[in-house]
């Protein structure tokens, strides 16, 4: 387990899907297997994220400086936010309650408050995006004052001959007013997940939850267990 934090956003989302998947993500992530289709979607998501970040030409990319030293992200983020009147940061790190989150784009306003942009490559606002955003809001709001929290997703493509055909490829939804309400529930989930990680691997059986909201990358591993049990 990395120093300084126990959970990340992706582990939290994994834990909401399955306690066993969370445990494997923390203690045996090498078992994960992603399909070619999943890898293609990850790549598409990254490309869309880069294209949004390009709209902040002076943005400082914390991941470019610290690479995989994720435990150090919150320290550098705090230094940069505290020494600039305004600044745009990519992959800004925030840590609260043993949860580390990295925000895609953070803009510090002159009054010190933050505009947060989370970039999602889908064209609709799914429940998973909302849960993901709610965790980010929970952590960041305990570290800094948030002015707005926005989800940026793909704008629906307008027909070429429509007046909107030259409009932005990005659609922004301000979720600031909605996210605070989820904090109590998030705190409960975090406590449950921390407890799971103090025990051995859960024996959770496979089922429908292995496929939604994402196909679990440990399906081959859990299926092996089932095959061994049926041999007995
Ligand atoms: S395959 Fe299913 S049971 Fe196994 S870790 Fe993934 S979600 Fe959990």
Boltz pocket constraint, residues with backbone or C-beta under 6 A from the ligand:
constraints:
  - pocket:
      binder: B
      contacts: [[A, 17], [A, 18], [A, 19], [A, 20], [A, 21], [A, 24], [A, 204], [A, 205], [A, 206], [A, 207], [A, 209], [A, 210], [A, 211], [A, 216], [A, 217], [A, 218], [A, 219], [A, 220], [A, 222]]
      max_distance: 6.0
